[in-house]
Amino acid sequence: MHIQKYALFSLICLSNYADYQLPNSEDQISYVFSHGLIDNHGQAFPYLFSQPEKPYILNYPLITFDYPHASTGVLKINRLQSSLAQDNEIERLAQVSSSYLKDKKNVLVGVSCGASTIINFVGRYNPSNVLALVLESPFDCVENIAKSLIHRCKMHWIPGLSTKSSGITAFLFCKYNPKGIRPIESIEKIEGDKPILIVCCVPDMVVPVWSSINLYISRYNQGNKNTYLLVFPEGKHAKLITDPVYGTIYQCVTHAFYQKFGLPHDEAAAQKGKPLLHYCQPHPEALATFYPKYSLPAALNPG
């Protein structure tokens, strides 16, 4: 109970930038949580340590904050302020980084749009104090989300709909620029072999699993040796850590990832996840089954 109260106090303070100071130790590693589109800083709670039996991938010290589009209204989003992981979100993350992290070492953890924002932020600025990225259900580009939705609704036969979808998206999310920065391009600009763990699930109804996989393949094709991909056969968007079956696997693989790169970790969870992490670097050809025919890259098309 004491830990839960402390967590609540910490998160609320950080979301309002209220006199929070990180520990003075130069070796202290903090976590930064980047929330999804229809959410706010409170999305960090399920990922944060609170009791031993609950799966977690975040611990203290923790930085969490609200993006400009976060809202307490019925829709939980201020669409006038959303750029869908582009400049409006990137600069907010940059502000948090410069204000509270400076030269402090940190791990960036994000979900959905928040995960894609991390990719764009790191690709643009390449901050040297970011040690690793944990990205749950990031999208490679907004166009592929629209493409997936159009096919799922069986509207792909409508002439020009795919082309018009960018304009519709820009109308709905007013800060979004169809010609702006895209995660699939930003991930190629992340310097060095920075450790990256991408987590996603096959039945995701918001970000298609192949959109997240595209990001992994991009890093793989660059020869990056420290990028990992964990794909669950079941699960719900932004609910993987609380899944009764896969939440524990998520925790164990993530802590094995932390351990491999010298980051704070739960030793017992890391030992359980180590054999699984070994299988989280599949060859791109093994991932072709995750693609519907309309999205299968030419390089993976056996025909």
C-alpha positions in Angstrom: 0.0 0.0 0.0 2.9 2.4 0.8 4.4 1.7 -2.6 1.1 2.3 -4.4 0.6 5.7 -2.6 4.1 6.7 -3.4 3.6 5.8 -7.1 0.4 7.9 -7.2 2.1 10.9 -5.6 5.1 10.6 -8.0 3.1 10.4 -11.1 0.9 13.3 -10.3 3.8 15.5 -9.4 5.7 14.6 -12.5 2.7 15.3 -14.8 2.6 18.8 -13.4 6.4 19.3 -13.3 6.1 20.0 -9.6 9.5 20.3 -7.9 10.7 16.8 -8.7 14.4 16.1 -8.6 16.1 13.0 -9.8 18.7 11.4 -7.4 22.1 12.9 -7.6 23.9 9.7 -8.4 25.5 9.9 -11.8 24.9 6.2 -12.2 21.1 6.4 -11.5 19.0 5.3 -14.5 15.5 6.7 -14.8 12.6 5.5 -16.8 10.6 7.9 -19.1 7.1 6.8 -20.1 5.4 8.1 -23.2 1.7 7.5 -23.3 -0.6 6.7 -26.2 -3.0 8.8 -28.2 -6.2 8.4 -26.2 -4.6 8.4 -22.8 -2.5 10.4 -20.4 0.4 10.1 -17.9 -1.7 7.7 -15.8 -1.2 5.0 -18.5 2.1 4.3 -16.8 0.4 2.8 -13.7 -0.1 -0.8 -15.1 3.6 -0.9 -16.2 5.0 0.3 -12.9 6.2 -1.9 -10.0 3.6 -2.0 -7.2 3.6 -5.5 -5.8 5.8 -8.6 -6.4 3.2 -10.7 -8.2 2.1 -8.0 -10.7 4.0 -7.9 -14.0 5.9 -4.7 -14.5 8.6 -3.2 -16.7 8.9 0.3 -15.1 10.5 1.1 -11.7 11.7 4.3 -10.0 12.8 6.9 -10.6 10.1 7.5 -13.2 9.2 10.5 -15.4 5.8 10.5 -16.9 3.9 13.5 -18.4 1.0 14.5 -20.6 1.2 15.3 -24.3 -0.6 18.4 -25.5 -3.4 16.3 -26.9 -4.2 14.6 -23.5 -7.7 15.5 -22.3 -10.0 14.6 -19.4 -13.0 15.1 -21.7 -15.3 12.3 -22.9 -13.2 11.6 -26.0 -9.9 11.7 -23.9 -8.2 13.5 -26.7 -7.8 17.1 -27.9 -7.6 16.4 -31.6 -6.7 20.1 -32.2 -3.3 19.4 -30.5 -2.5 16.0 -31.9 0.2 15.6 -34.6 0.2 11.8 -34.3 3.8 11.4 -33.1 5.1 14.3 -35.1 6.4 17.7 -34.1 3.8 18.6 -31.4 4.6 15.3 -29.5 8.3 15.2 -30.3 9.0 18.7 -28.9 7.0 17.9 -25.7 9.3 14.9 -25.2 12.3 17.0 -26.0 11.1 19.5 -23.4 10.8 16.8 -20.7 14.2 15.4 -21.6 16.0 18.8 -21.5 14.2 19.9 -18.3 14.4 16.8 -16.2 17.0 14.5 -17.6 19.8 16.6 -19.1 22.8 14.3 -18.7 21.0 11.6 -16.7 20.9 8.2 -18.2 17.4 6.9 -19.0 15.3 4.2 -20.7 12.4 5.4 -22.9 9.3 3.3 -22.7 6.2 4.0 -24.9 2.9 2.7 -26.0 1.3 3.0 -29.5 1.5 6.7 -30.6 3.8 7.4 -27.6 6.2 4.6 -28.8 6.2 6.1 -32.3 6.9 9.5 -30.8 10.0 8.0 -29.1 11.3 6.7 -32.4 10.8 10.1 -34.1 12.4 11.9 -31.1 15.5 9.7 -30.9 15.9 9.7 -34.7 15.8 13.5 -34.8 18.0 14.2 -31.8 19.9 11.0 -31.0 20.4 11.9 -27.3 23.5 10.2 -25.9 21.9 9.6 -22.5 19.1 7.4 -23.8 20.4 3.8 -23.2 17.5 1.7 -24.6 14.0 1.9 -26.0 11.0 -0.4 -25.1 8.3 0.2 -27.7 4.9 -1.4 -27.4 2.8 -1.4 -30.6 4.5 1.4 -32.4 3.3 2.3 -35.9 5.7 2.8 -38.8 3.5 5.4 -40.5 0.0 6.7 -40.2 -0.8 5.7 -43.8 -0.5 2.0 -42.9 -3.0 2.4 -40.0 -5.4 4.0 -42.5 -4.7 1.2 -45.1 -5.4 -1.5 -42.5 -8.6 0.2 -41.4 -9.8 0.6 -45.0 -9.3 -3.1 -45.7 -10.8 -4.2 -42.5 -13.9 -2.2 -43.3 -13.9 -3.7 -46.8 -13.7 -0.3 -48.4 -10.5 -0.7 -50.4 -12.5 -1.0 -53.6 -13.5 2.7 -53.4 -11.3 4.6 -56.0 -8.9 7.0 -54.4 -9.8 6.3 -50.8 -6.3 5.4 -49.8 -5.0 8.7 -51.3 -7.7 10.7 -49.6 -7.1 9.1 -46.2 -4.1 11.4 -45.5 -6.3 14.5 -45.9 -9.0 13.0 -43.7 -6.4 12.2 -41.1 -5.0 15.8 -41.2 -8.6 17.1 -40.8 -9.3 14.9 -37.8 -5.9 15.5 -36.1 -5.1 19.1 -36.8 -1.4 19.1 -36.1 -0.7 16.1 -38.3 1.3 16.8 -41.5 0.9 14.1 -44.2 4.4 15.0 -45.5 5.9 15.2 -42.1 8.3 13.0 -40.1 7.5 9.2 -40.1 8.8 6.6 -37.7 9.8 4.2 -40.5 12.3 6.9 -41.7 13.3 8.1 -38.2 14.3 4.6 -37.1 16.9 4.5 -39.8 18.5 7.6 -38.3 19.0 6.2 -34.9 22.7 6.1 -34.5 24.7 3.0 -33.5 23.4 -0.2 -32.1 21.1 1.3 -29.5 19.1 -1.5 -27.8 15.5 -1.6 -29.0 12.7 -4.0 -27.9 9.5 -3.9 -30.0 6.5 -5.7 -28.5 3.2 -6.2 -30.4 0.3 -8.6 -30.9 -1.3 -10.2 -33.9 -4.9 -9.2 -33.4 -4.2 -5.5 -32.6 -7.2 -3.6 -34.0 -5.5 -0.2 -33.8 -1.9 -0.6 -35.0 -1.6 -3.6 -37.4 1.0 -6.0 -36.2 2.9 -5.7 -39.6 3.2 -2.0 -39.1 5.2 -2.6 -35.9 7.2 -5.4 -37.6 8.2 -3.1 -40.5 10.2 -1.1 -37.9 12.0 -4.2 -36.7 12.8 -5.3 -40.3 14.2 -1.8 -41.0 16.7 -2.1 -38.2 17.5 -5.7 -39.0 18.3 -4.7 -42.6 20.6 -2.0 -41.3 22.6 -4.7 -39.6 21.5 -3.6 -36.1 22.4 -6.4 -33.7 20.5 -5.0 -30.7 17.0 -4.8 -32.0 14.5 -7.4 -30.7 10.9 -8.3 -31.7 8.3 -10.0 -29.4 5.1 -10.9 -31.1 2.1 -12.3 -29.1 -0.4 -14.4 -30.9 -3.2 -12.9 -28.8 -3.8 -9.7 -26.9 -5.4 -6.2 -27.0 -3.9 -2.9 -28.0 -2.2 -1.2 -25.1 -3.3 -3.9 -22.7 -0.4 -6.4 -23.1 1.1 -5.9 -19.7 -2.2 -6.7 -18.0 -2.9 -9.7 -20.1 -3.4 -12.7 -17.8 -1.3 -15.0 -20.0 1.2 -12.7 -21.8 1.7 -10.1 -19.2 4.2 -12.2 -17.3 6.0 -13.2 -20.6 6.2 -9.5 -21.5 7.8 -8.8 -18.1 10.3 -11.6 -18.3 11.5 -10.9 -21.8 11.8 -7.1 -21.0 13.9 -7.8 -17.9 16.1 -10.2 -19.8 16.5 -7.4 -22.4 17.4 -5.0 -19.5 19.9 -7.5 -18.1 21.6 -8.1 -21.4 22.4 -4.4 -21.7 23.4 -3.8 -18.1 20.2 -2.0 -17.0 18.4 -2.4 -13.7 16.3 -5.6 -13.8 14.5 -8.2 -11.8 16.9 -11.1 -11.7 14.3 -13.9 -11.4 12.2 -12.5 -14.2 15.3 -11.9 -16.4 16.4 -15.6 -15.9 13.0 -16.8 -17.0 13.0 -14.4 -20.0 16.5 -15.1 -21.2 15.7 -18.2 -23.3 12.7 -16.4 -24.8 14.8 -13.3 -25.7 17.1 -15.5 -27.7 14.2 -16.1 -30.2 13.3 -12.4 -30.5 15.6 -11.7 -33.4 13.8 -13.6 -36.3 14.9 -13.3 -39.9 12.5 -11.1 -41.8 11.5 -14.0 -44.1 10.1 -15.7 -41.0 7.8 -12.8 -40.5 6.0 -12.9 -43.9 3.0 -14.8 -42.3 2.1 -11.7 -40.3 1.4 -9.7 -43.4 -1.9 -9.6 -45.3 -1.4 -9.8 -49.1 -2.1 -6.1 -49.6 0.8 -5.1 -47.3 3.4 -7.7 -47.9 6.7 -6.1 -48.8 8.1 -7.2 -52.2 11.2 -8.4 -50.4 9.1 -10.9 -48.4 6.8 -12.0 -51.2 7.6 -15.6 -52.1 5.7 -15.2 -55.4 
